[in-house]
Amino acid sequence: MASGLLASASAVALIAIPALAAAQASGEGAAQLEEIIVTATRRSERLQDVPLSITAFSQDDLTTKGIVGYEGLARETPGVVLNKPTANFNNFTARGIATNGYGANLQNTVAIYIDELPISTIGNTTVLDPNLFDVERIEFLRGPQGTLFGSGSLSGALRILNKSPDLNSFDAAAMVDTGVTDGDSLRQRYNGMLNAPLVEDKLALRVVGFYRDEEGYLDNIGTGIKNSNTLVDWGGRAILLWKPTEALSVRLLASYEDSNPKDSSLTNPALGDRKRNSDRPDLFVGELTTFNATVEYQFDGALLTSSSTYSTFDQKFWVDLAGTFNGAIAFGLDANGYQDTFVEELRLASDPGGKFDWVIGGFFLDRRHDVDYFYRSSPEFLAARGITGLPDEYYQRQYNHALSHEIAGFGELTYHISDRVWLTGGLRYGGLDSQVYVEGGYNSNYLGAALTPGFSGPLTVVPIAATTGVKAKERRPSYKVSASFQPVPEVTTYATVSTGFRAPVVNGFAGRRSVVDPNDLVIPNGAETDKIQNYEIGAKSTWFNGRLTSNLAAYLIDWSDIQVQANRVSDSVQFATNIGEARSKGFEFEIAALPLQGLQLGLSGSFNQAHVTKLTPEEAAISGAVPDARLAAPKFQGAAYLNYGFDVTPSARGFFGAAFQHVDSFPSSFPRVPGAPNRVLPTYGYTDSYNNVNLTLGAILGQLTLTTYVENLFNDDSVTYIHPEAFLASRFGTMRPRTIGLRINYDL
């Protein structure tokens, strides 16, 4: 497959370059590829001039390619994989920096931002899959971004930037998308936008609303619900922009999104085609409310920006855990989370064009995350076994909350030695801390009793004492040094050294022994900070008056004191710890061309090798790793697309699009059992190597666009995710089945 895509890359070059040269010589066509402006360096710059590995999507890109969620972004971004067991359970991997696709208890290695709000937290919490209608653009930055985006951006950062109001023009847009999945599941998406200037040149309001009702495609044999993994998602946002003077602007945002999957999308192929099994629906529900105030003031030579954000994120994480004991007893977790976050960022950025470009700023985050852990049996099981003594079906209730803070100062300075050579240095120094508080609750001997044949009667219920956990602290710098050279104005080359780190982790059940097997390992205190050292070279080029672009990057990453997530064998309790070192190296490419009027071609891909390079026997025993173990990332992935526009009538223009994506297989986790390193982990496996093909055909009729589409043309049901923990009876994520639909866009 890799050789096939390389051949495709050569074919694009062989077709595009002569055609582009001929078109240029004849003066045919003034069209060029869309020029995207990004703010990845906290100032506005052309994408092709930024010495970073960035993939950017405009709203037109998203609409043309039918991208409405994280899956489409990942498939179109070199070096990035989305580990998605189900809706609202998202974990990106960039450049191979992952030990499994779940990362329970660990800070995500890729930071996800909606405007200035970081919404990614740790691997076993819900991460909202937000609506992507009416965005200004999306930027996916690869490699550590710690100098400007903090500790959560160990291997990358995804930025979703909402569109601001237009002060001068009234505008409205609507999109209706309806389709059928797997022959009988109806998908409905409704989006609308209204932009209204309230005071010309001074005040405007932009309002967006959306609703999605997407019937599922899996049948849950445990609950008896057909198409159980239905998603209902709705919400909206309002942005008010006030510009009283040329220098001052105030932007106020309020947004709300309620994303409610009715069941998990994890399946079990052993049960049959598109089947899953749980005693109740597994729920990963997210409800995000956000308020933001951004104030900008343009000084003579510099722009001051203050962004203040407050958000609440309520979550449900309800799962059937009976797979831990092969379904022998009723065992589940109903966890409810409540997260309050305040973020303030203040920065001052110089205007471009001088000898020096600089950014200086400060960042503060204050977050409280409450989690109520309710472990349950079921009334039916308790009655059948004659087990009594519980107040209800919950055999354990524990109330926890965690307080975390991050404060940092950052800066970046670029010195232009000449118009063709410049040097950049960036530094962020910050402190962060996190502490878990157990507020109380109760526990019982349910697990041991239920697993004892013939046991009946009352359980022993004991209170859980309120305790204060150890405070995890870290103060550490992140830095970046980069040299850039433009041999000609159309080519930018760069070499970069950068670092990143993640916050330390405290295990909520540190020191606890297993009630099932007292000889099993004792939960350790937690995991210290892990660190990344990234070395990268790249080249960005634009040719033939903007009708051909190419972006290339090669990297080598050393990852030390790796934070890993493991599970105790006897009771599946999760814990975090550290192990030795790993190395990831690879190459990424993106090529886009307009070889003929109306024809756009694109090709992207990445090659990656990521392995454990240093590991002690003690680290291997506790983590399940082995020397030279592969990390959880594909060796190759790639995408190609073709868009062709043509005149149907003088007032109507048709278009056709085809997109192909390929992802190699990769391991789901480390191969051994934590605490029993000579045993192969029963849940260990490899995802499938898979392909996805999407087609679109449509017409533009003035302000109306009609698009017919097919997603997953060949109805590929390959396994794209394997859950590394044994407690789930259904552990496999697959591609959404073939979906055929019609999309109607109206833009005033």
Buried (B, 14 or more C-beta within 10 A) or exposed (E): EBEEBBEBBEEBBEBBBEBBBEBBEEEEBEBBBEEBBBBBBBBEBEBBBBBBBBBBBBBEBBBBBBBBBBBBBBBBBBBBBBBBBBBBBBBBBBBBBBBBBBBBBBBBBBBBBBBBBBBBBBBBBBBBBBBBBBBBBBBBBBBBBBBBBBBBBBBBBBBBBBBBBBBEEEBBBBBBBBBBBBEEBBBBBBBBBBBBBEEEEEBBBBBBBBBBBBBBBBBBBBBEBEBBBBBBBBBBBBBBBBBEEEEEBBBBBEBBBBBBBBBBBBBBEEBEEBBBBBBBBBBBBBBBBBBBEBBBBBEEEBBBBBBBBBBBBBBBBBBBBBBBBEBEBBBBBBBBBBBBBBBBBBBBBBEEEEEEBBBBBBBBBBBBBBBBBBBBBBEEBBEEBEBEBBEEBBBBBBBBBBBBBBBBEBBBBBEBEEEEEBEBBBBBBBEBBBBBBBEEBBBBBBBBBBEEEEBEEEBEBEEBEEEEBBEBBBEBBBBBBBBBBBEEEBBBBBBBEBBBBBBBBBBBBBEBBBBBBEEBBEBBBBBBBBBBBBBBBBBBBBBBBBBBBBBBBBBEBBBBBBBBBBBBBBBBBBBBBBBBBBBBBBBBBBBBBBBBEBBBBBBBBBBBEBBBBEBEEEBBBBBBBBEEBBBBBBBBBBBBBBBBBEEEEEEEBBBBBBBBBBBBBBBBBBBBBBBBBEEEBEBBBBBBBBBBBBBBBBBBEEEEBBBBBBBBBEEBBBBBBBBBBBBBBBBBBBBBBBBBBBBBBBBE
